[in-house]
Amino acid sequence: MTWSQFERELRVYLGGKGTPGSGNKGVKGDVRLPGVCIEAKQTDKDSIYLQSDWFSKLEELYLKQNLEIVALALCVNNAVYVYYLDSNQKGKTNKSSTVGPEFPEVWYTGKYKWKGATLGEFWLYLHEYGILS
């Protein structure tokens, strides 16, 4: 699956809208829902280098745009995993590292706790939160 196919499938599955130019025209994030911004990353390899900067940029958007939910969706060798900002609980800060095919259940940035979930679990979270009906 290519990155564009992944973004399209993510938009269709969640019922979101794409961001023209992948966010380089002022609106950030690859997939948008009301109050939600999702950044998508894809690789055909068995692992991906999970960069702390990806989380930092989403945290910045969360604060600046007063979003309800920000998430990082990863497609690693066709397996999809999503990290979403769960709370401002502090924990040991994770550094950038290679992950996959197994993913940590949580990721701490120093400011926030990010919860890991399958795409189905994330869909359910959005549904329970009232974003999806």
Contacts in CASP RR format, 6 or more apart in sequence:
PFRMAT RR
TARGET T0000
AUTHOR 0000-0000-0000
METHOD contacts of the structure
MODEL  1
MTWSQFERELRVYLGGKGTPGSGNKGVKGDVRLPGVCIEAKQTDKDSIYL
QSDWFSKLEELYLKQNLEIVALALCVNNAVYVYYLDSNQKGKTNKSSTVG
PEFPEVWYTGKYKWKGATLGEFWLYLHEYGILS
1 9 0 8 1.000
1 42 0 8 1.000
1 44 0 8 1.000
1 75 0 8 1.000
1 78 0 8 1.000
2 42 0 8 1.000
3 40 0 8 1.000
3 41 0 8 1.000
3 42 0 8 1.000
3 75 0 8 1.000
6 40 0 8 1.000
6 42 0 8 1.000
6 73 0 8 1.000
6 75 0 8 1.000
6 80 0 8 1.000
7 18 0 8 1.000
7 22 0 8 1.000
7 30 0 8 1.000
7 31 0 8 1.000
7 40 0 8 1.000
7 42 0 8 1.000
10 30 0 8 1.000
10 31 0 8 1.000
10 38 0 8 1.000
10 40 0 8 1.000
10 73 0 8 1.000
10 80 0 8 1.000
10 119 0 8 1.000
11 17 0 8 1.000
11 18 0 8 1.000
11 31 0 8 1.000
13 119 0 8 1.000
13 123 0 8 1.000
14 31 0 8 1.000
14 33 0 8 1.000
14 38 0 8 1.000
14 123 0 8 1.000
14 126 0 8 1.000
14 132 0 8 1.000
15 33 0 8 1.000
15 132 0 8 1.000
16 31 0 8 1.000
16 32 0 8 1.000
16 33 0 8 1.000
17 31 0 8 1.000
17 32 0 8 1.000
17 33 0 8 1.000
18 30 0 8 1.000
18 31 0 8 1.000
18 32 0 8 1.000
19 25 0 8 1.000
19 27 0 8 1.000
19 28 0 8 1.000
19 29 0 8 1.000
19 30 0 8 1.000
19 31 0 8 1.000
19 32 0 8 1.000
20 27 0 8 1.000
22 29 0 8 1.000
22 30 0 8 1.000
23 29 0 8 1.000
23 30 0 8 1.000
28 37 0 8 1.000
28 39 0 8 1.000
28 57 0 8 1.000
28 61 0 8 1.000
29 37 0 8 1.000
29 38 0 8 1.000
29 39 0 8 1.000
29 40 0 8 1.000
29 61 0 8 1.000
30 38 0 8 1.000
30 39 0 8 1.000
30 40 0 8 1.000
30 73 0 8 1.000
31 37 0 8 1.000
31 38 0 8 1.000
31 40 0 8 1.000
31 73 0 8 1.000
32 38 0 8 1.000
33 126 0 8 1.000
33 131 0 8 1.000
33 132 0 8 1.000
34 131 0 8 1.000
35 67 0 8 1.000
35 68 0 8 1.000
35 69 0 8 1.000
35 131 0 8 1.000
36 67 0 8 1.000
36 68 0 8 1.000
36 69 0 8 1.000
36 70 0 8 1.000
36 71 0 8 1.000
36 126 0 8 1.000
36 131 0 8 1.000
37 58 0 8 1.000
37 61 0 8 1.000
37 62 0 8 1.000
37 65 0 8 1.000
37 67 0 8 1.000
37 69 0 8 1.000
37 70 0 8 1.000
37 71 0 8 1.000
38 70 0 8 1.000
38 71 0 8 1.000
38 72 0 8 1.000
38 73 0 8 1.000
38 82 0 8 1.000
39 54 0 8 1.000
39 57 0 8 1.000
39 58 0 8 1.000
39 70 0 8 1.000
39 71 0 8 1.000
39 72 0 8 1.000
39 73 0 8 1.000
40 73 0 8 1.000
40 74 0 8 1.000
40 75 0 8 1.000
41 48 0 8 1.000
41 54 0 8 1.000
41 72 0 8 1.000
41 73 0 8 1.000
41 74 0 8 1.000
41 75 0 8 1.000
42 74 0 8 1.000
42 75 0 8 1.000
42 76 0 8 1.000
43 75 0 8 1.000
43 76 0 8 1.000
43 77 0 8 1.000
44 77 0 8 1.000
45 76 0 8 1.000
45 77 0 8 1.000
46 76 0 8 1.000
46 77 0 8 1.000
46 100 0 8 1.000
46 101 0 8 1.000
47 76 0 8 1.000
47 98 0 8 1.000
47 99 0 8 1.000
47 100 0 8 1.000
47 101 0 8 1.000
48 74 0 8 1.000
48 76 0 8 1.000
48 98 0 8 1.000
48 99 0 8 1.000
48 100 0 8 1.000
49 96 0 8 1.000
49 97 0 8 1.000
49 98 0 8 1.000
50 74 0 8 1.000
50 96 0 8 1.000
50 97 0 8 1.000
50 98 0 8 1.000
50 99 0 8 1.000
50 107 0 8 1.000
51 96 0 8 1.000
52 94 0 8 1.000
52 95 0 8 1.000
52 96 0 8 1.000
52 109 0 8 1.000
53 96 0 8 1.000
54 72 0 8 1.000
55 72 0 8 1.000
55 83 0 8 1.000
55 107 0 8 1.000
55 109 0 8 1.000
55 112 0 8 1.000
55 114 0 8 1.000
56 109 0 8 1.000
58 70 0 8 1.000
58 71 0 8 1.000
58 72 0 8 1.000
58 85 0 8 1.000
59 70 0 8 1.000
59 85 0 8 1.000
59 109 0 8 1.000
59 111 0 8 1.000
59 112 0 8 1.000
61 67 0 8 1.000
61 70 0 8 1.000
62 70 0 8 1.000
62 85 0 8 1.000
68 129 0 8 1.000
68 131 0 8 1.000
69 84 0 8 1.000
69 85 0 8 1.000
69 126 0 8 1.000
69 129 0 8 1.000
69 131 0 8 1.000
70 84 0 8 1.000
70 85 0 8 1.000
71 82 0 8 1.000
71 83 0 8 1.000
71 84 0 8 1.000
71 85 0 8 1.000
71 122 0 8 1.000
72 82 0 8 1.000
72 83 0 8 1.000
72 84 0 8 1.000
72 114 0 8 1.000
73 80 0 8 1.000
73 81 0 8 1.000
73 82 0 8 1.000
73 119 0 8 1.000
73 122 0 8 1.000
74 80 0 8 1.000
74 81 0 8 1.000
74 82 0 8 1.000
74 83 0 8 1.000
74 103 0 8 1.000
76 99 0 8 1.000
76 100 0 8 1.000
76 101 0 8 1.000
77 101 0 8 1.000
79 101 0 8 1.000
80 118 0 8 1.000
80 119 0 8 1.000
81 103 0 8 1.000
81 116 0 8 1.000
81 117 0 8 1.000
81 118 0 8 1.000
81 119 0 8 1.000
82 116 0 8 1.000
82 117 0 8 1.000
82 118 0 8 1.000
82 119 0 8 1.000
82 121 0 8 1.000
82 122 0 8 1.000
83 107 0 8 1.000
83 114 0 8 1.000
83 115 0 8 1.000
83 116 0 8 1.000
83 117 0 8 1.000
84 114 0 8 1.000
84 115 0 8 1.000
84 116 0 8 1.000
84 117 0 8 1.000
84 122 0 8 1.000
84 125 0 8 1.000
85 112 0 8 1.000
85 113 0 8 1.000
85 114 0 8 1.000
86 106 0 8 1.000
86 112 0 8 1.000
86 113 0 8 1.000
86 114 0 8 1.000
86 115 0 8 1.000
87 112 0 8 1.000
87 113 0 8 1.000
88 111 0 8 1.000
88 112 0 8 1.000
88 113 0 8 1.000
89 112 0 8 1.000
89 113 0 8 1.000
90 108 0 8 1.000
90 110 0 8 1.000
90 111 0 8 1.000
90 113 0 8 1.000
91 108 0 8 1.000
91 110 0 8 1.000
91 113 0 8 1.000
92 108 0 8 1.000
93 108 0 8 1.000
93 109 0 8 1.000
93 110 0 8 1.000
94 104 0 8 1.000
94 107 0 8 1.000
94 108 0 8 1.000
94 109 0 8 1.000
103 116 0 8 1.000
104 116 0 8 1.000
105 115 0 8 1.000
105 116 0 8 1.000
106 113 0 8 1.000
106 114 0 8 1.000
106 115 0 8 1.000
106 116 0 8 1.000
107 113 0 8 1.000
107 114 0 8 1.000
107 116 0 8 1.000
108 114 0 8 1.000
117 125 0 8 1.000
123 132 0 8 1.000
126 132 0 8 1.000
127 133 0 8 1.000
END
